[in-house]
């Protein structure tokens, strides 16, 4: 195959097969059994451990680590998965450096926290390689039916918990595969192979969950229909919209959404068919921007520049992610806002930026501009919730308003995940919200079941 590393424009096949394989190999390789035991033995097994308190999914971190130290890998995985059914994916993508590992006593003591993420991945990987007998068993059928919209992390968490309780679950998703962000939105080098699909298949194997893919709320069914036909409804559709870029010019060929680029790359069976520009500019400062920029570089782009309108310390992407981007050859530029796309015959040739400055009045243009040559732009300036399919649900800040139990403004309707206000837009936070909603739904259905039983008990005997 011809190497097209220096070919201008957007084209596939910039690297050789061997180069693609190296570029998209596991970005953070798994550790061995010996390494896992040695690392686990560094743990103090704290009582009321700060790492556990810092985990949104409430994983008992010292408990699973102690089991690894005892070479009880299955026991370690069980502790993790009973708290976080998506613990395998979270071990790969959770920003542990700002959560459990930051809270680790070892971090405060000697500046090197326990490598909790790698230990969690070690335990869950060992389990999924040879699951053995089921960890979970489903209760007898309750006769209750629950509709879940969105087979992402929040919806999957709710589905599994309610199915275990004996409820029948119809799980709907607009895409062709279940998994949501885990299947379509993660960098390919962070979650390699088909691990998200493997994790979903295992989760669904508990029984009682019927998956309906390519079924969209507002198109194939309505919220009113779901409320009429089911005992409870959970909404976890994620974010379907994207923020618009404030630019003086229309978008020429070569400008696309970073989330679409990442999704296409994750589903691409042959990386040599994945097109990328020679000079790529990524606009944004979050995890999506970093993932898009790094992967563009790994696909063979000669120059990749990530441009953020605010300062370095204000980036939503963690310091670890920023350092990773730089290590992969991505140039980071700050305090610059896109002004216009440069183009010729409707094909992108560059992007002109306005230099910004921090003032007492906020972020304002500084009066200077600069232009970056580009044949491809990936926009990563945030996603938005589309409220139209679930009309009638109250919003807060443009997303679904929920209480601490995930209840929406509509009786019998709960919500969780990125579609909700005040979330962290993390897989582990979606799991947390899913767990809270599942507990609330279980309680609500238990009460309604008790009411039905009482109504039957006190019914007047028939004299027919």
Backbone torsions as a table, in degrees:
resi	resn	phi	psi	omega
1	UNK	NA	138.2	-178.7
2	UNK	-74.2	133.5	176.0
3	UNK	-82.3	124.2	-176.4
4	UNK	-115.7	36.9	-175.7
5	UNK	-56.4	-38.7	-175.2
6	UNK	-101.5	7.6	178.2
7	UNK	-70.1	126.5	179.1
8	UNK	-70.1	160.3	179.1
9	UNK	85.2	-174.7	-179.0
10	UNK	-95.4	120.9	-179.4
11	UNK	-152.0	157.0	176.7
12	UNK	-87.9	177.2	171.4
13	UNK	65.8	36.8	-179.7
14	UNK	-75.6	-19.5	-177.7
15	UNK	-121.9	168.6	173.0
16	UNK	-82.5	161.8	177.0
17	UNK	-54.0	-40.0	180.0
18	UNK	-66.1	-37.7	179.5
19	UNK	-68.1	-39.8	175.3
20	UNK	-60.9	-44.2	-178.1
21	UNK	-60.9	-42.5	178.7
22	UNK	-67.9	-43.6	-176.0
23	UNK	-63.1	-37.3	-175.0
24	UNK	-108.9	24.1	170.5
25	UNK	-73.0	172.0	-176.6
26	UNK	-55.9	119.3	-178.1
27	UNK	-69.1	-22.5	-179.7
28	UNK	-138.7	81.1	-171.0
29	UNK	-56.7	151.3	179.1
30	UNK	-66.7	156.7	179.1
31	UNK	-97.8	161.6	-179.3
32	UNK	-83.3	170.5	178.2
33	UNK	-60.5	-43.0	179.9
34	UNK	-62.9	-45.6	178.3
35	UNK	-62.0	-39.4	-179.2
36	UNK	-63.6	-44.9	-179.2
37	UNK	-65.6	-43.5	179.3
38	UNK	-62.2	-41.4	179.2
39	UNK	-68.9	-40.6	-179.6
40	UNK	-62.2	-32.6	-178.4
41	UNK	-72.4	-9.3	174.1
42	UNK	-77.2	-14.5	-175.2
43	UNK	-71.4	141.3	176.1
44	UNK	-88.2	-6.3	-178.5
45	UNK	50.5	54.1	-173.8
46	UNK	-60.6	143.5	169.0
47	UNK	-77.9	138.3	-176.2
48	UNK	50.7	53.1	-169.9
49	UNK	-61.8	132.3	178.5
50	UNK	-63.2	-28.6	178.8
51	UNK	-66.3	-39.3	178.0
52	UNK	-66.9	-40.8	179.2
53	UNK	-64.7	-28.3	-178.2
54	UNK	-84.2	-9.3	-177.9
55	UNK	-86.1	116.6	179.5
56	UNK	-57.9	-29.8	-178.2
57	UNK	-87.8	-1.8	174.9
58	UNK	64.7	36.4	175.5
59	UNK	-71.0	133.9	176.0
60	UNK	-78.0	87.5	-171.6
61	UNK	-61.4	-51.3	179.7
62	UNK	-58.6	-34.0	-178.5
63	UNK	-64.7	-46.9	-178.6
64	UNK	-72.8	-32.2	178.8
65	UNK	-68.5	-38.9	178.2
66	UNK	-61.9	-37.2	178.1
67	UNK	-67.5	-34.3	175.0
68	UNK	-64.8	-42.7	178.7
69	UNK	-61.2	-27.9	179.0
70	UNK	-91.3	7.8	-177.8
71	UNK	61.3	27.3	175.9
72	UNK	-101.0	73.5	-173.5
73	UNK	-67.1	-39.0	178.7
74	UNK	-64.9	-40.4	177.4
75	UNK	-62.6	-38.0	177.7
76	UNK	-63.8	-45.0	179.5
77	UNK	-63.4	-36.7	179.8
78	UNK	-64.8	-42.1	177.1
79	UNK	-58.5	-44.1	-178.2
80	UNK	-65.7	-51.2	-171.3
81	UNK	-74.1	-25.2	174.9
82	UNK	-70.7	-26.1	177.3
83	UNK	-91.8	-34.2	-176.1
84	UNK	-142.0	100.7	-175.7
85	UNK	-63.7	-17.3	177.1
86	UNK	-108.7	32.0	-177.0
87	UNK	-62.4	-24.5	178.6
88	UNK	-68.0	-47.0	177.6
89	UNK	-68.4	-42.8	-179.2
90	UNK	-60.1	-33.4	178.2
91	UNK	-61.6	-26.3	-178.3
92	UNK	-89.9	-32.0	-169.7
93	UNK	-121.3	-10.5	-177.6
94	UNK	-66.8	136.0	178.2
95	UNK	-75.9	67.8	-176.0
96	UNK	-60.4	-24.6	-178.9
97	UNK	-65.3	-19.6	177.2
98	UNK	-110.1	0.9	-179.4
99	UNK	-119.5	-106.8	-172.3
100	UNK	-62.9	-41.4	-177.1
101	UNK	-70.8	-32.9	175.7
102	UNK	-65.0	-34.1	-178.6
103	UNK	-83.6	-8.9	-176.4
104	UNK	-58.8	135.5	179.5
105	UNK	-59.7	-36.4	178.2
106	UNK	-61.0	-33.0	179.1
107	UNK	-63.8	-45.6	179.7
108	UNK	-69.7	-30.4	-174.9
109	UNK	-81.1	-50.2	-176.1
110	UNK	-130.3	11.9	174.5
111	UNK	75.9	5.6	177.3
112	UNK	-130.8	97.9	-178.3
113	UNK	-68.7	164.6	172.0
114	UNK	-60.9	143.7	179.4
115	UNK	-83.2	73.6	-173.0
116	UNK	-63.4	-41.0	-178.2
117	UNK	-61.0	-47.0	-179.1
118	UNK	-66.6	-35.8	177.6
119	UNK	-66.8	-40.0	177.6
120	UNK	-64.9	-41.5	177.8
121	UNK	-64.8	-41.9	179.7
122	UNK	-56.2	-48.8	-176.6
123	UNK	-65.6	-44.9	-177.7
124	UNK	-72.0	-36.4	177.4
125	UNK	-62.8	-42.4	178.8
126	UNK	-61.9	-38.1	-179.7
127	UNK	-67.8	-48.9	-176.3
128	UNK	-67.9	-23.9	176.7
129	UNK	-68.8	-29.2	179.5
130	UNK	-152.4	78.8	-173.5
131	UNK	-61.0	-32.8	-178.4
132	UNK	65.5	-147.2	-178.5
133	UNK	-67.5	149.4	-176.8
134	UNK	-59.1	142.3	174.6
135	UNK	-77.9	-28.6	-173.4
136	UNK	-122.4	146.6	173.5
137	UNK	-127.6	139.1	-175.0
138	UNK	-85.4	140.1	177.0
139	UNK	-72.2	166.9	177.0
140	UNK	-61.7	152.8	-176.8
141	UNK	-57.9	134.1	-179.5
142	UNK	-89.9	-17.0	-174.9
143	UNK	84.7	-1.6	179.8
144	UNK	-94.6	145.0	-179.9
145	UNK	-121.6	134.9	-179.0
146	UNK	-127.6	134.0	175.1
147	UNK	-100.1	132.3	177.6
148	UNK	-122.6	123.5	-179.9
149	UNK	-102.7	112.0	-178.9
150	UNK	109.2	110.2	-179.5
151	UNK	-98.7	42.0	173.8
152	UNK	-90.2	-168.0	-176.6
153	UNK	-55.5	-42.9	-179.7
154	UNK	-67.3	-48.7	-179.1
155	UNK	-62.8	-40.8	178.4
156	UNK	-64.5	-39.3	178.9
157	UNK	-62.7	-45.4	179.4
158	UNK	-65.2	-44.8	-178.1
159	UNK	-58.5	-45.5	-178.2
160	UNK	-65.2	-45.9	-178.2
161	UNK	-63.1	-42.8	-177.9
162	UNK	-73.5	-34.8	177.3
163	UNK	-64.7	-39.4	177.5
164	UNK	-58.2	-33.7	-178.8
165	UNK	-79.0	-1.3	177.1
166	UNK	98.0	2.3	178.8
167	UNK	-80.1	150.8	177.0
168	UNK	-91.1	128.2	-173.3
169	UNK	-115.6	130.1	167.1
170	UNK	-107.4	114.8	-174.7
171	UNK	-108.1	113.3	-175.9
172	UNK	-105.1	141.6	174.7
173	UNK	-145.2	142.5	-176.6
174	UNK	-73.3	-23.6	-177.2
175	UNK	-89.7	173.5	-177.2
176	UNK	-77.8	-17.5	179.9
177	UNK	-130.0	151.8	173.6
178	UNK	-80.6	162.9	177.0
179	UNK	125.1	-25.7	178.8
180	UNK	58.8	-130.4	-178.6
181	UNK	-55.7	-38.5	-177.2
182	UNK	-64.1	-33.4	-178.8
183	UNK	-86.8	-36.0	-170.7
184	UNK	-114.8	-15.5	-168.8
185	UNK	-117.1	4.0	-177.3
186	UNK	-101.8	147.7	177.9
187	UNK	-59.4	139.2	-174.9
188	UNK	-64.1	-31.6	-179.4
189	UNK	-80.5	-14.3	176.8
190	UNK	-83.1	-40.0	178.6
191	UNK	-126.6	98.9	-174.3
192	UNK	-87.4	161.6	176.9
193	UNK	63.2	-148.7	-177.5
194	UNK	-108.3	33.1	-176.3
195	UNK	-56.3	-44.1	179.2
196	UNK	-57.2	-41.2	179.3
197	UNK	-66.9	-38.1	177.5
198	UNK	-63.4	-42.2	-180.0
199	UNK	-65.1	-42.0	178.9
200	UNK	-65.1	-44.4	-180.0
201	UNK	-59.9	-41.3	178.2
202	UNK	-65.4	-42.5	-179.9
203	UNK	-61.2	-43.5	-177.9
204	UNK	-72.0	-19.1	-175.9
205	UNK	-67.4	-9.9	178.0
206	UNK	-65.0	-22.5	178.3
207	UNK	94.4	162.1	177.3
208	UNK	83.1	0.6	-178.6
209	UNK	-116.6	118.6	176.3
210	UNK	-104.3	118.9	-176.7
211	UNK	-91.9	130.2	178.1
212	UNK	-121.6	98.0	180.0
213	UNK	-87.9	162.8	-178.6
214	UNK	57.3	36.7	176.6
215	UNK	-123.8	119.7	-170.5
216	UNK	-113.2	131.5	174.4
217	UNK	-63.5	132.8	-178.5
218	UNK	91.1	-12.9	178.5
219	UNK	-117.7	-50.4	-179.1
220	UNK	-97.5	-19.0	177.9
221	UNK	-162.6	164.4	-179.1
222	UNK	-115.7	162.5	176.9
223	UNK	-63.6	-37.3	178.9
224	UNK	-61.2	-40.1	177.8
225	UNK	-64.4	-43.1	179.7
226	UNK	-63.1	-41.9	-179.6
227	UNK	-65.1	-32.2	-178.9
228	UNK	-77.2	-31.7	-172.3
229	UNK	-96.8	-17.8	-174.5
230	UNK	-121.3	158.7	179.5
231	UNK	-78.1	-21.5	176.5
232	UNK	-157.6	155.5	179.1
233	UNK	-132.0	135.5	174.2
234	UNK	-120.0	131.1	179.5
235	UNK	-106.8	120.4	175.5
236	UNK	-144.2	53.9	-173.4
237	UNK	-79.1	-4.7	-178.1
238	UNK	74.5	-155.8	-176.9
239	UNK	-115.8	112.3	-175.6
240	UNK	-91.3	-21.9	-176.6
241	UNK	-100.5	169.5	177.0
242	UNK	-130.6	149.8	177.4
243	UNK	-69.7	145.9	178.9
244	UNK	-85.3	146.5	179.0
245	UNK	-87.6	132.3	179.5
246	UNK	-83.9	92.1	-177.2
247	UNK	-129.9	153.4	-178.9
248	UNK	-78.4	-13.8	-172.4
249	UNK	-126.3	153.2	174.4
250	UNK	-65.8	160.5	-176.3
251	UNK	-82.9	121.0	177.7
252	UNK	-83.2	175.2	174.6
253	UNK	-60.8	133.8	-177.8
254	UNK	114.3	-10.2	178.2
255	UNK	-103.3	127.1	179.7
256	UNK	-148.8	167.5	-179.9
257	UNK	-78.4	136.4	-179.6
258	UNK	-63.9	-35.9	-178.9
259	UNK	-65.1	-35.4	177.2
260	UNK	-69.2	-39.7	177.7
261	UNK	-60.9	-46.5	-179.3
262	UNK	-64.9	-42.5	179.7
263	UNK	-63.6	-43.7	179.4
264	UNK	-62.8	-40.8	179.9
265	UNK	-65.5	-40.4	-179.9
266	UNK	-64.5	-32.2	-177.0
267	UNK	-93.4	-2.0	-176.1
268	UNK	-75.1	120.7	-178.6
269	UNK	-78.7	-27.6	-177.7
270	UNK	-129.0	106.1	-175.0
271	UNK	-63.4	-23.7	178.9
272	UNK	-67.8	-13.3	178.2
273	UNK	-95.7	-0.3	-177.4
274	UNK	-88.6	111.7	-177.0
275	UNK	-77.0	147.8	176.0
276	UNK	-150.7	153.6	179.2
277	UNK	-77.3	167.4	174.5
278	UNK	-81.1	-42.3	177.6
279	UNK	-117.8	109.1	-173.2
280	UNK	-112.5	134.6	174.3
281	UNK	-117.0	128.8	177.0
282	UNK	-110.6	128.4	-178.3
283	UNK	-106.8	117.0	180.0
284	UNK	146.7	174.2	-177.1
285	UNK	-140.3	15.0	-179.3
286	UNK	-103.8	-169.9	-179.2
287	UNK	-62.5	-37.8	179.6
288	UNK	-61.9	-41.0	179.2
289	UNK	-62.6	-45.3	-180.0
290	UNK	-64.2	-45.8	-179.7
291	UNK	-61.0	-41.0	179.4
292	UNK	-66.6	-43.6	-177.6
293	UNK	-65.3	-47.1	-178.6
294	UNK	-62.9	-41.8	-177.6
295	UNK	-71.6	-32.3	173.8
296	UNK	-61.8	-42.1	177.8
297	UNK	-64.1	-41.9	-179.6
298	UNK	-67.5	-25.5	177.3
299	UNK	-78.0	-8.8	176.0
300	UNK	114.5	7.4	176.1
301	UNK	-61.1	138.2	-178.2
302	UNK	-73.3	-46.1	179.5
303	UNK	-126.9	129.6	174.4
304	UNK	-129.3	123.3	-179.7
305	UNK	-122.5	124.7	175.1
306	UNK	-97.7	124.1	-176.4
307	UNK	-118.4	126.5	-178.0
308	UNK	-122.4	136.6	-174.1
309	UNK	-71.3	-21.9	-179.0
310	UNK	-106.1	-171.2	-177.9
311	UNK	-80.6	167.2	-177.0
312	UNK	-58.8	-41.8	-177.8
313	UNK	-69.6	-13.9	-178.4
314	UNK	-96.1	-0.4	178.2
315	UNK	-63.5	137.2	176.0
316	UNK	-72.2	-30.5	175.0
317	UNK	-65.2	137.7	-176.3
318	UNK	-66.9	163.5	177.9
319	UNK	-59.6	-37.3	178.1
320	UNK	-61.0	-42.6	179.5
321	UNK	-68.0	-38.6	177.6
322	UNK	-62.4	-43.6	179.8
323	UNK	-65.3	-36.7	178.2
324	UNK	-64.4	-42.9	179.3
325	UNK	-59.8	-45.5	179.5
326	UNK	-62.9	-41.3	-179.9
327	UNK	-63.5	-27.7	-179.8
328	UNK	-87.2	1.3	176.0
329	UNK	97.3	11.8	178.7
330	UNK	-86.2	132.8	175.1
331	UNK	-89.4	130.0	178.9
332	UNK	-106.3	129.4	176.1
333	UNK	-126.7	141.5	-173.1
334	UNK	-122.6	167.3	177.9
335	UNK	53.7	51.7	177.7
336	UNK	-146.6	127.8	-178.4
337	UNK	-113.4	137.4	-179.6
338	UNK	-63.3	133.3	-178.9
339	UNK	-105.9	-45.7	178.7
340	UNK	-162.6	157.0	173.3
341	UNK	-90.8	131.9	173.1
342	UNK	-88.8	138.2	-174.8
343	UNK	-151.2	159.6	175.0
344	UNK	-140.6	123.0	-177.5
345	UNK	53.7	42.4	178.2
346	UNK	64.5	18.8	174.6
347	UNK	-113.0	134.0	-177.9
348	UNK	-61.9	134.9	174.6
349	UNK	-122.7	-17.5	180.0
350	UNK	178.3	176.5	177.4
351	UNK	-132.5	129.9	176.3
352	UNK	-98.5	130.9	-177.7
353	UNK	-115.7	150.2	173.4
354	UNK	-101.9	126.3	176.5
355	UNK	-67.7	133.8	-177.9
356	UNK	-106.9	158.3	176.3
357	UNK	-138.5	144.9	178.3
358	UNK	-84.0	123.3	177.7
359	UNK	-129.4	175.0	177.3
360	UNK	-62.3	-25.5	179.3
361	UNK	-85.2	-2.5	-178.6
362	UNK	111.5	-156.7	-178.2
363	UNK	-84.3	122.8	-177.6
364	UNK	-135.5	152.5	176.9
365	UNK	-62.6	139.8	-178.5
366	UNK	-91.5	-6.1	177.9
367	UNK	98.9	-12.8	179.2
368	UNK	-104.5	153.7	177.4
369	UNK	-133.2	161.9	172.4
370	UNK	-149.5	158.2	-177.4
371	UNK	-123.6	132.2	174.7
372	UNK	-106.2	129.4	174.2
373	UNK	-64.6	136.5	-178.3
374	UNK	-158.1	137.1	170.1
375	UNK	-109.4	-1.8	177.6
376	UNK	-149.7	133.5	175.4
377	UNK	-124.3	132.5	175.7
378	UNK	-113.9	117.3	-177.7
379	UNK	-90.7	124.1	179.4
380	UNK	-133.4	62.5	-173.7
381	UNK	-108.3	22.0	173.8
382	UNK	108.0	152.5	178.7
383	UNK	-113.0	161.3	-176.5
384	UNK	-129.9	155.9	176.9
385	UNK	-88.9	134.7	177.0
386	UNK	-96.2	109.2	-174.6
387	UNK	-81.0	-9.7	-172.4
388	UNK	-61.9	-42.2	-178.2
389	UNK	-64.9	-26.8	-178.0
390	UNK	-115.5	53.9	-179.1
391	UNK	-61.1	141.2	179.8
392	UNK	103.7	-15.7	177.5
393	UNK	-86.9	127.4	-178.1
394	UNK	-66.6	146.1	-178.6
395	UNK	-114.5	160.8	173.1
396	UNK	-142.6	117.9	-178.0
397	UNK	61.7	30.6	177.3
398	UNK	86.3	-1.4	178.2
399	UNK	-125.6	171.8	-175.8
400	UNK	-67.1	130.8	177.1
401	UNK	-84.7	127.6	177.7
402	UNK	-134.6	157.0	172.7
403	UNK	-88.6	-173.1	-175.1
404	UNK	-67.3	-13.4	177.7
405	UNK	-100.9	7.1	178.3
406	UNK	81.7	8.7	-179.8
407	UNK	-77.8	136.4	176.8
408	UNK	-92.2	-174.3	179.9
409	UNK	-73.4	-14.5	-179.8
410	UNK	-97.1	129.5	177.8
411	UNK	-58.4	136.5	177.7
412	UNK	79.9	6.7	-179.5
413	UNK	-123.8	124.9	176.9
414	UNK	-115.2	166.2	178.4
415	UNK	-151.7	159.4	178.4
416	UNK	-168.4	166.5	180.0
417	UNK	92.8	-161.3	-173.8
418	UNK	-63.8	-21.1	-178.8
419	UNK	-71.9	-11.1	-175.3
420	UNK	-97.0	152.6	178.6
421	UNK	-70.2	150.2	172.2
422	UNK	68.6	17.9	176.5
423	UNK	-84.4	171.3	-178.8
424	UNK	-97.2	-2.3	-177.9
425	UNK	55.3	42.4	177.5
426	UNK	-125.7	149.5	176.9
427	UNK	-56.9	-45.0	-176.6
428	UNK	-66.9	-30.9	177.2
429	UNK	-73.4	-34.4	175.2
430	UNK	-64.5	-37.8	175.4
431	UNK	-62.7	-43.7	178.5
432	UNK	-58.7	-46.8	-179.6
433	UNK	-66.2	-38.0	177.7
434	UNK	-63.4	-39.9	178.4
435	UNK	-64.0	-42.9	179.9
436	UNK	-64.0	-43.7	179.6
437	UNK	-65.8	-40.7	-179.7
438	UNK	-61.6	-42.6	177.9
439	UNK	-60.8	-42.1	-178.8
440	UNK	-67.5	-42.3	179.7
441	UNK	-65.9	-42.4	178.2
442	UNK	-58.2	-42.7	179.0
443	UNK	-65.4	-44.9	-179.3
444	UNK	-62.1	-42.4	-179.6
445	UNK	-71.2	-33.3	177.3
446	UNK	-65.9	-40.5	178.7
447	UNK	-65.7	-44.1	-179.4
448	UNK	-66.1	-33.1	178.0
449	UNK	-67.5	-40.8	178.5
450	UNK	-65.4	-39.9	177.5
451	UNK	-61.9	-40.7	179.9
452	UNK	-66.0	-40.0	178.7
453	UNK	-64.2	-41.4	179.4
454	UNK	-65.7	-38.9	179.6
455	UNK	-63.7	-38.9	178.7
456	UNK	-68.0	-41.4	-176.8
457	UNK	-63.2	-40.2	-175.5
458	UNK	-93.1	6.2	-179.2
459	UNK	-65.0	140.7	178.1
460	UNK	-62.9	135.1	178.9
461	UNK	-63.8	149.6	180.0
462	UNK	-77.1	139.4	177.6
463	UNK	-114.5	17.8	-176.9
464	UNK	-73.1	NA	NA
